[in-house]
Amino acid sequence: MAWSQDEERLLLQIERHLTDEDPRLAARLESFNERVQRKEHGRRKNDGKKRRRSRRPRRSTIIIMVSWVLIATLIATLLILALRHEAAALPF
């Protein structure tokens, strides 16, 4: 839907007023609009292609997985050492 000339002029006045009142807000909005346009452009570009991109796990996920493996290894080692020690052996 196209804007009338009066509506476009009114929108430009509002934009100028907001930019003069709060330049930081105007910069944020401009940055947001650019990101949305880039994202939409990328989405239109990829619509014709199949989405087969392999998604890599995030760094935090990898760190958590490695931490769990280390914890499990330490617990297993401690259990083996404790059960092998004669004083810790359970009397049967």
C-alpha distance (Angstrom), angle and dihedral (degrees) to the residues before:
residue distance angle dihedral
M1 . . .
A2 3.78 . .
W3 3.80 122.5 .
S4 3.77 120.5 -123.8
Q5 3.80 118.1 -119.4
D6 3.81 90.9 -107.4
E7 3.80 91.5 52.6
E8 3.81 92.2 47.8
R9 3.80 91.2 49.2
L10 3.81 91.1 48.6
L11 3.82 91.4 49.1
L12 3.81 91.1 50.0
Q13 3.80 90.4 51.2
I14 3.80 91.0 50.5
E15 3.81 90.4 47.8
R16 3.81 92.6 50.5
H17 3.79 91.6 47.1
L18 3.81 92.9 50.1
T19 3.80 91.8 45.9
D20 3.81 91.0 51.7
E21 3.81 93.1 45.7
D22 3.81 98.9 45.5
P23 3.83 116.2 11.2
R24 3.83 92.0 175.3
L25 3.79 91.1 57.4
A26 3.79 90.2 48.1
A27 3.82 90.9 51.5
R28 3.81 91.3 49.1
L29 3.78 92.3 49.5
E30 3.80 91.3 48.0
S31 3.79 90.8 50.0
F32 3.81 90.6 48.4
N33 3.81 91.8 49.4
E34 3.81 91.2 50.6
R35 3.81 91.9 51.0
V36 3.80 91.6 48.9
Q37 3.81 90.9 49.7
R38 3.81 92.0 49.4
K39 3.79 90.8 48.3
E40 3.81 92.6 48.2
H41 3.79 90.9 46.9
G42 3.79 90.7 51.6
R43 3.79 91.6 46.8
R44 3.81 92.2 51.9
K45 3.77 90.1 46.8
N46 3.81 92.4 53.2
D47 3.82 97.2 41.4
G48 3.79 92.6 90.9
K49 3.80 93.4 49.1
K50 3.77 127.3 73.1
R51 3.75 112.5 -107.8
R52 3.78 102.3 -122.0
R53 3.74 99.3 141.4
S54 3.74 112.3 141.5
R55 3.74 109.6 -128.5
R56 3.77 115.2 -137.0
P57 3.80 118.4 -141.7
R58 3.76 116.5 -108.6
R59 3.78 121.2 -102.3
S60 3.81 91.8 -112.3
T61 3.81 90.6 55.0
I62 3.79 91.2 52.5
I63 3.81 91.7 48.2
I64 3.82 91.0 51.2
M65 3.82 92.2 48.3
V66 3.81 92.4 49.7
S67 3.81 90.2 47.4
W68 3.81 91.6 53.3
V69 3.80 91.5 49.5
L70 3.81 90.7 50.6
I71 3.80 92.3 48.0
A72 3.80 91.8 49.2
T73 3.81 90.7 48.6
L74 3.81 92.3 49.9
I75 3.79 92.8 48.6
A76 3.82 91.6 48.6
T77 3.82 91.0 48.7
L78 3.80 92.3 49.1
L79 3.80 91.3 49.0
I80 3.80 91.9 49.9
L81 3.80 91.8 48.3
A82 3.80 92.6 46.3
L83 3.80 93.9 48.6
R84 3.81 93.2 46.9
H85 3.78 93.9 51.9
E86 3.81 110.1 95.6
A87 3.78 95.6 -139.7
A88 3.77 91.7 53.3
A89 3.80 94.9 46.9
L90 3.78 114.0 113.2
P91 3.81 115.6 -118.7
F92 3.78 111.9 -117.0
